[in-house]
Structure formats: C-alpha cells, structure tokens
Amino acid sequence: MTDHITLRGVAGTEPRRSGEGSGTLVAKFRMVSNERRQDPETGQWADVHSNWYTVSCFRAMASNLLDSIHQGDHVVVYGKMQVREYDRKDGTRGFSVDIEAMALGHDVRFGISRFERVRNAESATERRTRHGETAHGREESGENVPETDWPQVEPDTEAA
C-alpha cells in the first residue's frame, strides 16, 4: 500500500539528475524536517529530532526541480511515501523513507518565490537562455522582460 503524505522541510542536498540510461529523467534530493523546541530555562530554540527523506521527481517535474530548488531552500512536498528496509555494510538493518513527489514547491513562509510556467518540454533554463535572460527573469541589459505567452483575458463588461 502506498501512503500519501505532505511534508515541510529543507532541501538538505543539492538536487541531482539520475536515470539517464532509462530514458526517463529523474531528479532526487535529500530533505530534512526538524522538530524544534524551546528550552524553558534558557529560552533558546533547539532541533531535538530530525527526519531525513529521499525525494524523487520524474520527467518534466524533474527538469523543473533542477531549475528551481537548491540546497538550503525551505520546501513543501506532497507525494507517495514508501518505507524501505535495507542491509547495511556492518550487517545491521536500516530504513529509508522515499517520497515520489506529486507536488513540490518553496515554502513561502520563509521567503519569496517566483513562478514561471513552462510550456511543452522546454525547461526554464532553456527558455531563459533562448531569451537572453538571467535566472531572475530579466535581460542582461537590466530591462524588464515582458510577460510571456499569458492568455489575455478581457474584463467582464456585464459584471457590476
């Protein structure tokens, strides 16, 4: 049985590309979630427990992940969770918790995020390169780049 789960945490590693030989793009990163408690005597906050997860994305989502998320970013992940048991080199048993992401994004509680819709299979990096833009959506000259391919919606003239 596959469980669906929503998690908040921090990208603990830089996302990396994998699955090159299979023909399906896969991107993975390790995510950590921490439980924090305030010491009643000192008033200081401390991490008292950390959980680590391996988050995987496939195809276009993998491409978007590689262009969007970096180590240290606060993220929210929704996906299918699977707990796996494995044998360690020292002969003991270990467990890993893997998440196949179905939705993933920045946790805007900790900062500002910008959304850029990607059309077809073109990655955000390919689009910016083609248009001579930097990662912040502006041309190298510093001028603003106009909105891209957004459908123009006419105001409803009958609405009061």
C-alpha positions as CSV (number, residue, x, y, z in Angstrom):
1,M,0.0,0.0,0.0
2,T,1.2,3.5,-0.8
3,D,0.6,6.3,1.6
4,H,0.3,9.9,0.5
5,I,2.0,12.5,2.8
6,T,2.6,16.2,2.9
7,L,5.9,17.4,4.4
8,R,7.6,20.7,5.2
9,G,11.4,20.8,5.4
10,V,14.7,21.9,4.0
11,A,16.5,20.6,0.9
12,G,19.5,19.0,2.7
13,T,21.3,18.3,-0.5
14,E,21.6,19.9,-4.0
15,P,19.1,18.1,-6.3
16,R,20.9,15.7,-8.7
17,R,20.0,14.3,-12.1
18,S,19.8,10.5,-12.4
19,G,18.1,7.8,-14.6
20,E,20.0,8.9,-17.7
21,G,20.2,5.3,-19.1
22,S,16.5,4.6,-18.7
23,G,15.3,7.4,-21.0
24,T,13.2,8.9,-18.2
25,L,14.7,12.0,-16.4
26,V,14.8,11.5,-12.7
27,A,15.9,14.1,-10.1
28,K,16.4,13.4,-6.4
29,F,17.4,15.3,-3.3
30,R,17.5,14.6,0.4
31,M,15.1,16.6,2.6
32,V,15.3,17.1,6.3
33,S,12.5,18.1,8.7
34,N,13.3,19.1,12.2
35,E,11.3,19.3,15.4
36,R,12.2,22.4,17.3
37,R,11.6,23.0,21.0
38,Q,12.3,26.0,23.2
39,D,14.3,25.3,26.3
40,P,12.1,26.6,29.2
41,E,15.2,27.6,31.2
42,T,17.3,29.4,28.6
43,G,14.6,30.4,26.1
44,Q,16.8,29.1,23.3
45,W,15.3,27.1,20.4
46,A,17.0,23.8,19.5
47,D,16.5,21.0,17.0
48,V,15.5,17.9,19.0
49,H,14.8,15.4,16.3
50,S,15.5,15.3,12.5
51,N,13.8,13.1,9.9
52,W,15.5,12.5,6.5
53,Y,13.7,11.7,3.3
54,T,14.8,11.0,-0.3
55,V,12.5,12.9,-2.6
56,S,12.3,11.8,-6.3
57,C,10.7,13.6,-9.3
58,F,10.2,12.3,-12.8
59,R,10.1,13.7,-16.4
60,A,9.1,17.4,-16.6
61,M,8.8,17.8,-12.9
62,A,12.4,16.6,-12.5
63,S,13.5,19.2,-15.0
64,N,11.6,21.9,-13.1
65,L,13.0,20.7,-9.8
66,L,16.6,21.0,-11.1
67,D,15.9,24.6,-12.2
68,S,14.0,25.6,-9.1
69,I,15.2,24.0,-5.8
70,H,18.6,24.3,-4.2
71,Q,20.2,23.1,-1.1
72,G,19.0,25.1,1.9
73,D,15.7,26.0,0.4
74,H,12.6,25.6,2.5
75,V,10.2,23.3,0.6
76,V,6.8,21.7,0.9
77,V,6.4,18.2,-0.7
78,Y,3.3,16.2,-1.3
79,G,3.7,12.7,-2.6
80,K,3.7,8.9,-2.3
81,M,5.7,7.6,0.7
82,Q,7.4,4.3,0.9
83,V,9.5,2.9,3.8
84,R,12.2,0.6,2.6
85,E,14.4,-1.8,4.7
86,Y,17.9,-2.5,3.7
87,D,21.1,-4.2,4.9
88,R,24.0,-2.0,6.0
89,K,27.6,-2.9,5.3
90,D,28.1,-3.6,9.0
91,G,25.4,-6.3,9.0
92,T,22.7,-4.2,10.7
93,R,19.3,-3.3,9.2
94,G,18.5,0.2,8.1
95,F,15.4,2.0,6.9
96,S,14.9,4.7,4.3
97,V,11.8,6.8,3.7
98,D,11.3,7.7,0.0
99,I,8.9,10.2,-1.4
100,E,7.8,10.2,-5.0
101,A,6.8,13.8,-5.3
102,M,3.4,14.6,-6.9
103,A,3.7,18.3,-5.9
104,L,6.7,20.3,-4.8
105,G,7.4,24.0,-4.2
106,H,9.1,26.6,-2.0
107,D,7.7,27.2,1.5
108,V,6.8,30.9,1.2
109,R,6.7,31.2,4.9
110,F,10.5,31.6,4.7
111,G,10.9,33.8,1.6
112,I,9.6,34.9,-1.8
113,S,9.2,32.6,-4.7
114,R,8.5,33.4,-8.4
115,F,6.5,31.1,-10.6
116,E,7.4,30.7,-14.2
117,R,5.1,28.5,-16.3
118,V,6.9,26.1,-18.5
119,R,5.2,25.1,-21.8
120,N,5.8,21.8,-23.6
121,A,9.0,20.1,-22.5
122,E,11.2,23.2,-22.5
123,S,12.9,23.7,-19.2
124,A,13.0,27.1,-17.5
125,T,16.8,27.3,-18.1
126,E,16.4,26.6,-21.9
127,R,13.7,29.3,-22.1
128,R,15.8,31.9,-20.3
129,T,18.8,31.1,-22.4
130,R,16.8,31.4,-25.6
131,H,15.5,34.8,-24.5
132,G,18.9,36.1,-23.1
133,E,17.5,36.3,-19.6
134,T,19.1,35.6,-16.2
135,A,17.7,33.4,-13.6
136,H,15.6,36.3,-12.2
137,G,13.7,36.8,-15.5
138,R,15.4,40.0,-16.6
139,E,17.5,40.6,-19.7
140,E,21.2,41.1,-19.2
141,S,20.8,44.8,-20.0
142,G,18.7,45.1,-16.8
143,E,15.4,45.9,-18.6
144,N,12.3,44.1,-17.7
145,V,11.2,41.3,-19.9
146,P,7.5,41.4,-20.9
147,E,5.1,38.8,-19.7
148,T,5.4,35.6,-21.8
149,D,2.6,33.9,-23.6
150,W,0.0,34.6,-21.0
151,P,-3.6,34.5,-22.3
152,Q,-5.1,37.9,-22.4
153,V,-8.4,37.9,-20.5
154,E,-10.8,40.7,-21.3
155,P,-12.7,42.1,-18.4
156,D,-16.3,41.0,-18.0
157,T,-18.2,44.1,-19.1
158,E,-21.5,42.7,-17.8
159,A,-20.3,42.3,-14.3
160,A,-21.4,45.1,-11.9
